[in-house]
Amino acid sequence: MSFRRGVVRQSKFRHVFAQAWKAEHCLDDVRVSRVTWDGPLCAANPKFIAVVIEAGGGGAFLVLPLAKSGRVDQNTPTVCGHAAPVLDVQWCPHDDNVIASASEDCTVKIWQIPDGGLTSPMSEAVVTLEGHSKRVGILAWHPSALNILLTAGCDNVLCVWDVGTGELVYQLSDAHPDLIYSVSWNREGSVLCTTCKDKALRVIDPRRGTVLKVREKAHEGTRPMRAVFLADGKILTTGFSRMSERQLALWDTRDLSEPMVTQEIDTSNGVLLPFYDPDTNMVYLCGKGDCTIRYFEVTDESPYVHFLSLYSSKEPQRGAGFLSKRGVDVNKCEIARFYKLHERKVEPISMTVPRKSDLFQGDLYPDTVGLEPALQAEDWIAGQDAPPTLVSLSGGYTAPPSKCGTLRGRPKLLSQTNTSPTSTTAPANPMAGEMESEGLGHGQGRRDVDGGIARVKKEEDQLSDILTEIRALRALVLAQGHRIDVLERQLARIEDGEV
């Protein structure tokens, strides 16, 4: 007698379960921002967690050490340099102390957070990027090139910056006819995918300034879409059907005519934010206002996107931060961690694979993306591409100290940051010795030294102002040159009778 058994798909992530941390390990009394923007409003790395908060008279976000728990005092120092609400924050993938923030004041600012966190409010950014004419709500660091940052604003313009110098290196102003919803780099950072209010999914080469692929009406619904590049080059999108049902779809970039698979999820109104883990090839979906986090595994076997499970709670989420793989606890088989934003609380949620052994589980933790960049900014601008540099998590990961000098956008600040006490006192001693040997009085020598220091400081200030003005003029020239090219093409079409 034979029995036909149901075939169960084999996967080591079938039994992943989510568990919220106990109340004493949460962050309480955090005034999470009420801004009407469909973004995560939170970012985390192995050192810090950043949360966009309510602030009167401008925009601010909170930066706390990752190990911090309990009540957050209202007098805790914040990063408060924006003149309008902050819409997005993203940590630099190559320096755990550098964070970018985008705001309704049309600027993007780069901040250097000291080890241990803030001891006083920070209002002076290391670099300020000004190139958008409307509010900026999307940030995307390059995955493998140092200091390359992409920004997108409500002016429908994509800007690529070298934040090390503060220069605008590429600007795409005619690729999108309407509001940009999301941006995602591919694994090597050679191309990016975007979603737009016109319902189109685009694959763009930012260095050539060309749209390589377009899929019109990737999702039929009018609500916002999101897209993320997967490690193998495919694209996963979330959106809405014509009947306002939430969907996810998987696309092969070689042929965007039809999706590889489309799945209906539910009929909620919240925009689904996809968080992708390239090490496990898992995608986590959480929506603003939802009480659940769904997670899927993407494979090469049909139906390609496999539902694993969901985490459900009673409280809706205002946003969520996704911790980079370097920050998870490998001793507890934790493969991912979210920081769920409540109205006045931040709650960590761990995704864990149950294992009985206490040994390092190498199959759960392949080499992951490390801090070391594979390329310098000038190499990527010159046309080079490279996958991210990988590190092993065997034995756990220890975050290195801050790397001063990563950013070169403010020469005055960095000269102060990189100057050690020995280097400031060493030149003074020979000068004092020469003055004494020449018979000069102590008071006169001291005045000469003070005067020399004052002159040097004044010259540094003047040089910094000149460099800032040069960068602003260069960005203006690039923008005007691009605008002239667009107008010339439009004029040519009019003369040819195409319009």
C-alpha positions as a printed Julia matrix, in Angstrom:
499×3 Matrix{Float64}:
  0.0    0.0     0.0
  1.48   3.34   -1.02
  0.9    6.79    0.4
  1.34  10.0    -1.54
  3.01  12.55    0.66
  2.76  16.28    0.08
  6.03  17.82   -1.05
  7.3   20.43    1.4
  9.72  23.02    0.06
 13.1   22.69    1.71
 14.47  25.92    3.18
 16.41  26.76    6.31
 14.28  29.9     6.7
 10.88  28.16    6.77
 10.73  28.41   10.57
 11.98  31.98   11.05
 10.01  33.57   13.87
  9.75  37.16   15.04
  9.84  38.19   18.68
  9.48  41.65   20.19
 11.92  42.6    22.93
 10.78  43.08   26.5
  9.55  46.5    27.59
 12.71  47.31   29.56
 14.78  47.01   26.36
 12.61  49.44   24.35
 13.06  53.2    23.98
 10.25  55.14   25.66
  9.1   58.77   25.4
 10.39  59.18   21.85
  8.25  61.78   20.05
  8.15  60.11   16.63
  7.51  62.53   13.77
  3.95  62.92   12.45
  5.12  64.1     9.02
  2.92  62.94    6.15
  5.61  61.12    4.19
  5.7   57.43    3.34
  9.2   56.73    4.6
 10.76  54.57    7.31
 11.66  57.6     9.53
 14.32  55.45   11.2
 17.78  54.06   10.41
 20.07  51.78   12.42
 23.63  50.48   12.19
 25.88  48.55   14.64
 26.63  51.75   16.59
 23.58  54.01   16.53
 19.87  54.28   15.9
 18.44  57.46   14.35
 14.76  58.4    14.63
 13.03  61.4    13.04
 11.15  63.22   15.8
  8.74  66.12   16.26
 10.52  69.45   16.59
  9.14  72.95   16.86
 10.51  75.58   14.51
 12.46  73.25   12.23
 13.45  69.64   11.72
 15.36  67.3    14.0
 16.21  63.67   14.53
 17.43  61.71   17.51
 20.68  59.73   17.47
 21.2   57.24   20.3
 23.71  54.43   20.92
 22.27  51.1    19.8
 22.59  49.68   23.33
 20.49  52.49   24.81
 17.18  51.44   26.39
 14.56  52.82   28.75
 13.15  56.32   28.92
 14.64  58.99   26.67
 14.86  62.31   28.49
 13.26  65.29   26.75
 16.53  67.2    27.11
 18.48  64.56   25.17
 20.56  66.39   22.51
 19.37  66.05   18.91
 20.62  66.79   15.42
 18.68  69.97   14.69
 20.24  71.82   11.76
 17.31  71.76    9.3
 14.89  74.67    8.92
 11.91  72.39    8.13
 10.8   68.84    9.05
 13.19  65.98    8.26
 11.76  63.39    5.84
 14.5   60.74    5.6
 17.74  59.68    7.31
 20.27  57.12    6.07
 23.55  55.93    7.59
 26.61  55.8     5.36
 27.43  52.15    4.51
 31.18  52.87    4.76
 31.33  54.85    8.01
 29.04  54.09   10.95
 29.47  57.65   12.27
 28.27  59.46    9.13
 24.56  60.01    8.47
 22.66  61.9     5.77
 19.36  63.69    6.33
 16.84  65.07    3.82
 14.33  67.76    4.65
 11.44  69.88    3.48
 13.86  72.85    3.45
 15.16  71.5     0.07
 18.58  70.59    1.45
 20.48  67.42    2.29
 22.95  67.57    5.16
 25.77  65.21    6.12
 26.58  64.8     9.82
 29.54  63.25   11.66
 28.34  61.68   14.93
 31.05  61.26   17.59
 31.65  57.85   19.14
 29.43  57.42   22.18
 26.7   59.68   20.79
 25.85  63.35   21.16
 26.67  65.31   24.3
 25.15  68.58   23.03
 22.73  69.56   20.24
 24.34  69.38   16.78
 23.29  72.13   14.39
 26.38  72.48   12.17
 26.57  69.9     9.36
 29.86  68.77    7.88
 28.48  69.13    4.35
 25.3   70.79    3.05
 24.06  69.77   -0.4
 21.87  72.31   -2.19
 20.57  71.39   -5.63
 16.84  70.69   -5.3
 14.13  73.31   -5.73
 11.5   71.44   -3.67
 11.52  69.24   -0.58
 13.83  66.22   -0.6
 12.48  62.92    0.72
 14.66  60.11   -0.68
 18.28  59.23    0.12
 20.27  56.27   -1.28
 23.99  55.75   -0.59
 26.01  53.94   -3.23
 26.6   50.32   -2.09
 30.3   50.07   -2.99
 31.73  53.52   -3.87
 32.85  55.82   -1.07
 30.94  59.09   -0.55
 28.52  58.72   -3.49
 24.97  59.7    -2.47
 21.81  59.84   -4.58
 18.95  62.17   -3.64
 15.46  62.6    -5.07
 13.03  65.41   -4.38
  9.53  66.57   -5.14
 10.98  68.54   -8.07
 11.16  65.16   -9.94
 14.96  65.46  -10.16
 17.6   62.84   -9.32
 20.93  64.2    -8.07
 24.14  62.21   -7.55
 26.65  63.83   -5.19
 30.22  63.3    -4.13
 29.71  64.21   -0.48
 33.45  64.07    0.14
 33.8   67.3    -1.83
 30.19  68.49   -1.82
 30.02  68.42   -5.63
 26.97  67.62   -7.74
 28.38  65.12  -10.24
 25.21  64.03  -12.1
 21.7   65.43  -12.38
 18.73  63.8   -14.14
 15.89  66.28  -14.5
 13.93  64.86  -17.44
 13.79  61.13  -16.58
 10.59  61.42  -14.51
  7.5   63.44  -15.45
  6.01  63.23  -11.96
  6.8   62.61   -8.28
  9.48  59.96   -7.6
  8.34  57.37   -5.03
 11.47  55.24   -4.5
 15.06  54.67   -5.65
 17.25  51.57   -5.3
 20.81  50.79   -6.48
 21.71  47.38   -7.87
 24.36  45.24   -6.17
 27.35  46.81   -7.98
 25.9   50.32   -8.09
 26.06  50.52  -11.89
 22.34  51.2   -12.43
 19.31  52.02  -10.3
 15.58  51.41  -10.43
 12.9   53.98   -9.64
  9.14  54.11   -9.25
  7.12  57.18  -10.09
  3.62  58.61   -9.74
  3.04  57.87  -13.44
  2.97  54.13  -12.4
  6.14  53.36  -14.37
  9.09  51.25  -13.25
 12.38  52.54  -14.71
 15.94  51.21  -14.86
 18.38  54.11  -15.18
 22.11  54.51  -15.79
 22.89  57.7   -13.82
 26.36  58.21  -15.28
 25.09  58.22  -18.87
 21.88  59.97  -17.87
 19.75  57.49  -19.83
 16.68  55.4   -19.05
 17.59  51.83  -20.03
 14.23  50.11  -19.42
 10.68  51.29  -18.75
  7.66  49.29  -17.67
  4.45  51.32  -17.88
  1.8   50.56  -15.25
  3.87  48.11  -13.23
  0.9   48.2   -10.83
 -2.52  49.41  -11.93
 -3.46  51.21   -8.71
 -3.0   54.92   -8.09
 -1.4   54.54   -4.65
  2.42  54.8    -4.31
  4.72  51.98   -5.45
  8.08  50.87   -4.1
 10.89  48.93   -5.81
 14.11  47.29   -4.63
 16.93  45.67   -6.6
 17.75  42.08   -5.58
 21.24  40.59   -5.49
 20.74  38.61   -8.72
 19.59  41.66  -10.69
 15.85  41.1   -10.44
 13.52  43.81   -9.12
 10.81  43.35   -6.5
  8.01  45.92   -6.44
  5.09  46.61   -4.12
  2.0   48.51   -5.18
 -1.76  48.38   -5.59
 -4.14  46.75   -8.04
 -6.96  48.54   -9.82
 -9.26  47.37   -6.99
 -6.87  48.86   -4.37
 -5.53  45.47   -3.28
 -1.92  45.53   -2.14
  0.42  43.53   -4.38
  4.01  42.46   -4.76
  5.61  41.56   -8.09
  8.96  40.18   -9.24
 10.54  41.42  -12.48
 13.38  40.2   -14.67
 15.31  43.26  -15.85
 16.08  41.56  -19.17
 12.37  41.64  -20.04
  9.97  43.94  -18.19
  7.02  43.19  -20.46
  5.46  40.82  -17.9
  6.23  40.15  -14.22
  7.67  36.77  -13.26
  5.03  36.56  -10.53
  2.39  38.79   -8.95
  0.85  38.1    -5.55
 -2.15  39.72   -3.9
 -1.57  40.47   -0.21
 -4.57  42.27    1.34
 -6.78  45.35    0.95
 -5.17  47.75    3.42
 -4.36  51.36    2.48
 -0.82  51.58    3.88
  2.11  51.73    1.46
  4.24  48.58    1.76
  7.91  49.35    2.42
 10.23  46.51    1.25
 13.4   45.75    3.25
 15.72  43.34    1.46
 18.42  41.12    2.99
 20.82  39.97    0.22
 22.53  37.4     2.48
 19.38  35.33    3.03
 17.49  36.56   -0.06
 14.55  37.43    2.17
 12.22  40.41    1.78
 10.35  41.95    4.7
  7.24  44.04    4.01
  5.84  46.48    6.54
  3.36  49.25    5.92
  2.84  52.55    7.67
 -0.23  52.1     9.87
 -0.03  48.28    9.73
  0.23  46.01   12.74
  2.07  43.27   10.83
  5.44  42.54    9.23
  5.35  39.91    6.48
  8.45  38.14    5.26
  9.14  36.19    2.08
 11.99  34.21    0.56
 12.95  34.8    -3.08
 14.3   31.76   -4.96
 14.85  30.57   -8.53
 12.0   28.06   -8.23
  8.43  28.87   -9.2
  6.51  30.72   -7.77
  9.81  32.52   -7.01
  8.47  34.53   -4.04
  7.55  32.22   -1.14
  5.57  33.49    1.83
  7.2   32.42    5.11
  5.23  33.96    7.96
  4.15  37.23    9.53
  4.63  39.06   12.8
  1.5   40.64   14.23
  0.96  42.98   17.16
 -1.79  45.23   18.51
 -0.08  48.58   17.9
  0.24  50.09   14.39
  3.66  51.22   13.23
  4.58  54.72   12.12
  7.78  53.55   10.52
 10.53  50.98   10.89
 14.31  50.84   10.88
 16.19  47.84    9.46
 19.49  47.03   11.17
 22.41  46.17    8.9
 23.55  42.55    9.12
 26.77  43.53   10.92
 24.7   44.48   13.97
 22.72  41.27   14.55
 23.46  38.81   17.38
 24.97  35.74   15.7
 25.09  33.87   19.03
 21.27  33.82   19.12
 20.86  32.98   15.4
 19.32  36.4    14.81
 19.23  37.01   11.05
 17.47  40.4    11.05
 16.25  43.09   13.44
 13.64  45.78   13.04
 13.06  48.88   15.13
  9.32  49.46   15.08
  8.2   53.05   15.65
  5.13  53.57   17.84
  3.62  56.93   18.73
  6.04  57.43   21.65
  8.12  54.26   21.67
 10.75  52.39   19.64
 10.43  48.6    19.91
 13.12  46.18   18.66
 11.85  43.03   16.91
 14.27  40.14   16.26
 13.94  37.64   13.4
 15.48  34.36   14.56
 16.1   30.9    13.1
 15.66  28.25   15.81
 18.82  26.14   16.23
 19.85  23.87   19.09
 23.6   24.21   18.67
 25.52  27.07   20.3
 28.17  27.03   17.57
 28.41  29.66   14.83
 25.91  28.78   12.1
 27.86  29.45    8.93
 24.95  28.54    6.64
 22.86  31.36    8.15
 25.65  33.93    7.96
 27.52  34.04    4.65
 30.06  36.83    4.29
 28.19  40.12    4.43
 28.81  43.68    3.28
 31.54  45.37    5.31
 32.62  48.97    5.87
 35.56  48.98    3.45
 34.52  50.59    0.13
 35.37  48.71   -3.06
 35.83  51.94   -5.02
 36.68  55.56   -4.44
 34.23  58.19   -5.64
 36.46  59.27   -8.52
 36.8   55.64   -9.69
 33.03  55.2    -9.93
 32.63  58.56  -11.67
 35.27  57.42  -14.18
 33.11  54.39  -15.07
 34.37  51.59  -12.83
 32.01  49.15  -11.07
 32.64  46.63   -8.31
 30.53  44.58   -5.88
 30.68  45.51   -2.18
 33.58  44.28   -0.06
 32.52  41.39    2.2
 33.47  40.46    5.77
 32.88  37.36    7.89
 30.58  37.42   10.93
 32.24  34.4    12.53
 32.91  35.25   16.16
 30.65  38.31   15.99
 31.28  41.8    14.67
 32.88  44.7    16.53
 32.28  48.18   15.17
 35.54  50.11   14.59
 36.05  53.65   15.94
 35.12  56.72   13.93
 37.09  57.39   10.74
 37.82  61.12   10.81
 38.63  62.61    7.44
 36.19  60.54    5.37
 34.48  63.76    4.27
 36.36  66.61    2.66
 33.46  68.97    2.02
 34.4   71.39    4.83
 38.18  71.91    4.94
 37.96  74.09    8.05
 36.06  71.5    10.1
 38.2   68.6     8.99
 41.44  70.42    9.68
 40.2   70.93   13.24
 39.04  67.3    13.48
 42.27  65.79   12.21
 44.62  68.01   14.22
 46.03  66.29   17.29
 47.25  68.12   20.42
 50.85  67.2    19.67
 50.69  68.67   16.18
 49.4   72.02   17.49
 52.02  72.39   20.21
 55.04  71.13   18.29
 55.46  74.11   15.92
 55.07  76.57   18.82
 58.14  75.36   20.71
 60.75  76.17   17.99
 59.19  79.6    17.55
 59.44  80.26   21.28
 63.05  79.04   21.31
 64.0   81.36   18.46
 62.35  84.32   20.19
 64.21  83.66   23.43
 67.53  83.27   21.59
 66.98  86.61   19.88
 66.39  88.3    23.24
 62.67  88.96   22.75
 60.57  89.3    25.89
 58.09  86.61   26.85
 55.09  88.94   26.48
 56.12  90.15   23.02
 56.73  86.57   21.83
 53.35  85.48   23.14
 51.62  88.31   21.28
 53.41  87.39   18.06
 52.37  83.75   18.39
 48.75  84.72   19.11
 48.76  87.08   16.15
 50.14  84.37   13.86
 47.47  81.89   14.99
 44.76  84.5    14.44
 46.03  85.23   10.92
 46.14  81.5    10.06
 42.61  81.01   11.37
 41.35  84.0     9.4
 42.98  82.68    6.22
 41.41  79.24    6.8
 37.98  80.86    7.21
 38.45  82.86    4.0
 39.61  79.76    2.11
 36.61  77.78    3.36
 34.22  80.54    2.22
 35.87  80.7    -1.21
 35.69  76.91   -1.68
 32.04  76.88   -0.64
 31.23  79.62   -3.15
 33.14  77.8    -5.92
 31.18  74.59   -5.28
 27.89  76.47   -5.33
 28.81  78.18   -8.61
 29.89  74.89  -10.16
 26.59  73.23   -9.2
 24.71  76.2   -10.68
 26.69  76.03  -13.94
 26.03  72.28  -14.26
 22.32  72.74  -13.62
 22.03  75.62  -16.1
 24.01  73.69  -18.72
 21.68  70.73  -18.37
 18.66  73.04  -18.65
 20.08  74.62  -21.82
 20.53  71.13  -23.35
 16.9   70.26  -22.6
 15.64  73.53  -24.09
 17.77  73.06  -27.22
 16.32  69.57  -27.75
 12.79  70.92  -27.3
 13.5   73.75  -29.77
 14.86  71.24  -32.3
 11.68  69.16  -32.04
  9.56  72.28  -32.57
 11.58  73.28  -35.64
 11.26  69.74  -37.05
  7.5   69.91  -36.62
  7.35  67.1   -34.07
  5.49  69.28  -31.55
